[in-house]
Structures are given as C-alpha cells and as structure tokens.
Amino acid sequence: MNPKAVVLLSGGLDSATALAVAIDEGFDAFALSFFYGQRHQVELDAASRVAKILGAKQHKVLTLDMRPIGGSALTGNLAVPKDRPHDQLSSGIPITYVPARNTVFLSCALAWAEVLESFDIFIGVNALDYSGYPDCRPEFVRSFEQTANLATKACVEGRGAMKIHAPLMHLTKSQIIRLGLGLGVDYSLTHSCYDPLPNGKACGHCDSCILRSKGFAEAGLADPAA
C-alpha cells in the first residue's frame, strides 16, 4: 500500500507540478483546493482537470471565504498590479499577497492529513521566480513543519512525524516547467492568472502571468495555455 499525501492544488503551474512530484515519489495523492473568495476562481476548474488527469485519489474543494478579512487584491476590489518589471517582482510584498493564506491552507491540509492517517503534505511554493510572498519561503515551511509536529494527535502520540514537502522551493520557473513536463504534466490544463479576462483567459500582464511567460521563454517553449 502506498503512503498517502495531501497536496495543495490551486490549479496553477507550480501546484500541478508538485502534485506530479508527489505521485512520482510513490504517494497516493489527495488534492486539496480552496474557494477563498479569489477573483480568479477559474483556477478551481483547472485544479479539477489537473487532479483528474494526473491521477489524484481524491480532490476536495473547501469553501473558506477570506473576502471579509480583506487586505488583498485577490479577494477585494483593489487593483491587481500589471506589467511590473522583472527585477521588481520579488522586491517587497505586493498587494496580491493574501494575509496568512498559506498558513491557513496548510492548517486545513494538516487536518485532512490526520484524518487520512498521512504524515506528508506537498505544497508548490517557490522562493526564486516568485512574487515575494513571505509564506513561500523555506523558513516558513520549516516553521510550519515544526508546528505540525507539535499540534497533531498522531505526532504527539509518536505514531509518525509530519513532513511538509516543498519540492519546487529552489527551482527557477523554467526548471519547474521542465520537471513537470518530464513527469507528464499538461500545462495547457493549468491556469496561473491573478486577474482573468471575462472569458476566463489569462490577462498576460499580472505578476503571475509575467513569471509564467518568463519561465516558458527561458525553457525555450511556448506556453500551451496562452
């Protein structure tokens, strides 16, 4: 019997690759997505497609509306930054940061992992080609792993040790794309845009679109979702 892992799956390029890595490493993957009031809800359709095609054992979508908390262009009426130069993308924390989002998401993944009797959680965070979010850094992942081992019944009772896997942490976007292609990820199924057009197409100008475009260009490939 394969070990189980909970994989946070947004429907974007990175999380799809993280799911593929988990499955390649021999885990039965249980994908977890969130409706949190994000303006780019089209990503949940992408997550459903990716989970099915890659072979997740189950795909769960939790509703956790963060709009009343505010503080982010992704959950409110604030403007999403557009056409920022590449050298500014990882300097400072942009208004697209959702307060404590990865902490909240990982906490929910941890709860589901306990129910599944799993000790492994995968998250597709990256600290190279990224938008400067504090909850995408390796020190955050290490800290949450320590908390997980202090906070859960299974770990306190000594039945296992929780591990937070961040296999993309130190890869560039082009390296992530090549890794995913080698694992059979179809990136035409993914969606990365923060501010989609009314027809659901990517805007091509937000930070996420720019980083995605840069990754495919550096990999010498065309973006199949463009």
C-alpha positions as CSV (number, residue, x, y, z in Angstrom):
1,M,0.0,0.0,0.0
2,N,1.3,3.4,-1.0
3,P,1.7,6.1,1.7
4,K,-0.8,8.9,1.5
5,A,-0.1,12.6,0.9
6,V,-2.2,15.7,0.9
7,V,-1.3,18.0,-2.0
8,L,-2.3,21.7,-2.0
9,L,-3.6,22.2,-5.6
10,S,-4.5,25.7,-6.8
11,G,-4.7,24.7,-10.5
12,G,-1.6,26.7,-11.4
13,L,1.6,25.6,-12.9
14,D,3.5,25.1,-9.6
15,S,0.9,23.2,-7.7
16,A,0.3,20.9,-10.7
17,T,4.0,20.1,-10.8
18,A,4.0,19.5,-7.0
19,L,1.1,17.0,-7.5
20,A,3.1,15.2,-10.2
21,V,6.1,15.0,-8.0
22,A,4.1,13.5,-5.1
23,I,2.7,10.8,-7.4
24,D,6.1,10.1,-8.9
25,E,7.5,9.7,-5.5
26,G,5.0,6.9,-4.8
27,F,2.4,8.6,-2.8
28,D,-1.4,8.2,-3.2
29,A,-2.2,11.9,-3.6
30,F,-5.2,13.6,-2.1
31,A,-5.5,17.0,-3.7
32,L,-6.9,19.9,-1.7
33,S,-8.2,23.2,-3.3
34,F,-9.9,26.2,-1.8
35,F,-12.6,28.6,-2.8
36,Y,-11.5,31.6,-0.7
37,G,-13.2,34.4,-2.5
38,Q,-10.5,34.8,-5.0
39,R,-11.2,36.8,-8.1
40,H,-9.5,34.1,-10.2
41,Q,-12.0,31.3,-9.4
42,V,-11.4,29.8,-12.8
43,E,-8.3,28.2,-11.3
44,L,-10.6,25.8,-9.5
45,D,-11.8,24.4,-12.8
46,A,-8.1,24.0,-13.7
47,A,-7.4,22.2,-10.4
48,S,-10.2,19.7,-11.1
49,R,-8.8,19.0,-14.6
50,V,-5.3,18.5,-13.3
51,A,-6.3,16.3,-10.4
52,K,-8.2,14.0,-12.7
53,I,-5.6,13.8,-15.4
54,L,-2.6,13.2,-13.1
55,G,-4.5,10.6,-11.1
56,A,-5.2,12.1,-7.6
57,K,-7.0,9.6,-5.5
58,Q,-9.4,12.3,-4.4
59,H,-9.9,16.0,-5.0
60,K,-11.6,18.1,-2.2
61,V,-12.5,21.8,-2.6
62,L,-13.1,23.6,0.7
63,T,-15.0,26.9,0.9
64,L,-13.2,29.3,3.2
65,D,-14.2,32.8,2.2
66,M,-11.4,35.3,3.1
67,R,-13.1,38.3,1.5
68,P,-14.4,39.7,4.8
69,I,-10.8,39.8,6.1
70,G,-9.7,41.8,3.1
71,G,-6.2,43.2,2.6
72,S,-5.5,41.7,-0.8
73,A,-6.2,42.5,-4.4
74,L,-7.1,38.8,-4.9
75,T,-10.0,38.9,-2.5
76,G,-11.1,42.5,-2.8
77,N,-11.6,45.5,-5.1
78,L,-8.0,46.6,-5.1
79,A,-6.3,46.8,-8.4
80,V,-4.0,43.9,-9.4
81,P,-0.6,45.2,-10.3
82,K,0.2,44.9,-14.0
83,D,3.3,45.0,-16.2
84,R,5.8,45.3,-13.3
85,P,9.5,44.9,-14.5
86,H,11.0,41.5,-13.8
87,D,13.5,43.0,-11.3
88,Q,10.7,44.3,-9.2
89,L,8.7,41.1,-8.9
90,S,10.4,39.7,-5.8
91,S,11.3,43.0,-4.2
92,G,8.8,43.9,-1.5
93,I,5.4,42.2,-0.8
94,P,2.8,43.1,-3.4
95,I,-0.9,43.8,-2.8
96,T,-1.7,40.3,-4.3
97,Y,-0.4,38.8,-1.1
98,V,-3.4,37.2,0.8
99,P,-2.8,37.6,4.6
100,A,-1.7,34.3,6.1
101,R,-3.1,32.3,3.2
102,N,-0.6,29.5,3.1
103,T,-0.7,29.2,6.9
104,V,-4.5,28.7,6.7
105,F,-4.3,26.3,3.7
106,L,-1.5,24.2,5.3
107,S,-3.5,24.1,8.5
108,C,-6.5,22.6,6.6
109,A,-4.2,20.2,4.8
110,L,-2.8,19.2,8.2
111,A,-6.3,18.4,9.5
112,W,-7.1,16.3,6.5
113,A,-3.8,14.5,6.7
114,E,-4.6,13.5,10.3
115,V,-7.9,12.1,9.2
116,L,-6.3,10.2,6.3
117,E,-3.5,8.9,8.7
118,S,-1.0,10.7,6.4
119,F,2.2,12.3,7.5
120,D,3.1,14.1,4.3
121,I,1.9,17.3,2.8
122,F,3.1,18.8,-0.5
123,I,3.0,22.5,-1.4
124,G,4.2,24.1,-4.6
125,V,5.8,27.2,-3.1
126,N,8.9,28.6,-4.7
127,A,11.5,31.2,-3.5
128,L,13.3,32.0,-6.8
129,D,10.8,33.1,-9.5
130,Y,8.1,34.3,-7.3
131,S,6.3,37.5,-6.1
132,G,8.0,37.9,-2.8
133,Y,5.3,36.4,-0.6
134,P,6.6,35.7,3.0
135,D,4.7,32.4,3.2
136,C,6.6,31.0,0.2
137,R,10.0,31.0,1.9
138,P,11.9,27.9,3.2
139,E,12.0,29.3,6.7
140,F,8.2,29.5,6.8
141,V,7.9,25.9,5.5
142,R,10.3,24.7,8.2
143,S,8.5,26.6,10.9
144,F,5.1,25.2,9.9
145,E,6.5,21.6,9.9
146,Q,7.7,22.1,13.4
147,T,4.3,23.4,14.4
148,A,2.6,20.5,12.7
149,N,4.6,18.0,14.8
150,L,3.6,19.8,18.0
151,A,0.0,20.3,17.1
152,T,-1.4,17.0,16.0
153,K,-2.5,14.0,18.0
154,A,-0.8,11.4,15.8
155,C,2.6,13.1,16.1
156,V,2.3,13.8,19.9
157,E,1.4,10.1,20.4
158,G,4.5,9.1,18.5
159,R,2.8,7.4,15.5
160,G,4.8,9.4,13.0
161,A,6.4,12.7,12.1
162,M,4.8,15.2,9.8
163,K,6.8,16.4,6.8
164,I,6.0,19.4,4.7
165,H,7.4,18.8,1.2
166,A,8.2,21.8,-0.9
167,P,10.0,20.2,-3.9
168,L,10.0,23.3,-6.1
169,M,11.4,25.7,-3.4
170,H,14.8,26.2,-5.0
171,L,13.9,25.8,-8.7
172,T,13.5,28.5,-11.3
173,K,10.2,28.6,-13.2
174,S,11.9,27.2,-16.3
175,Q,13.3,24.3,-14.2
176,I,9.8,23.7,-12.7
177,I,8.3,23.5,-16.2
178,R,10.9,21.0,-17.4
179,L,10.5,18.9,-14.3
180,G,6.7,18.8,-14.8
181,L,7.0,18.0,-18.5
182,G,9.2,15.1,-17.6
183,L,6.5,13.9,-15.2
184,G,3.8,14.2,-17.8
185,V,2.1,17.5,-16.7
186,D,0.0,19.0,-19.4
187,Y,0.3,22.7,-18.7
188,S,-2.5,23.6,-21.1
189,L,-4.8,22.4,-18.3
190,T,-3.4,24.8,-15.8
191,H,-4.3,28.4,-15.0
192,S,-2.0,30.9,-13.3
193,C,-3.5,34.4,-13.9
194,Y,-4.5,36.6,-10.9
195,D,-6.9,38.7,-12.9
196,P,-8.5,36.7,-15.7
197,L,-10.5,38.4,-18.5
198,P,-14.3,37.9,-18.5
199,N,-13.9,34.9,-20.8
200,G,-11.5,33.3,-18.3
201,K,-8.4,33.8,-20.4
202,A,-5.2,35.0,-18.7
203,C,-4.6,38.7,-18.7
204,G,-1.0,38.3,-19.6
205,H,0.1,41.3,-17.5
206,C,-0.2,40.4,-13.8
207,D,2.9,39.2,-11.8
208,S,1.8,35.6,-12.2
209,C,1.3,35.8,-15.9
210,I,4.7,37.5,-16.3
211,L,6.5,34.9,-14.3
212,R,4.8,32.1,-16.2
213,S,5.7,33.7,-19.5
214,K,9.3,34.2,-18.4
215,G,9.6,30.5,-17.4
216,F,8.4,29.1,-20.7
217,A,10.6,31.6,-22.6
218,E,13.7,30.5,-20.6
219,A,12.8,26.9,-21.1
220,G,12.6,27.6,-24.9
221,L,9.0,26.6,-25.1
222,A,5.6,28.1,-25.9
223,D,3.0,28.2,-23.2
224,P,0.3,25.8,-24.3
225,A,-2.3,27.7,-22.3
226,A,-1.5,31.0,-23.9
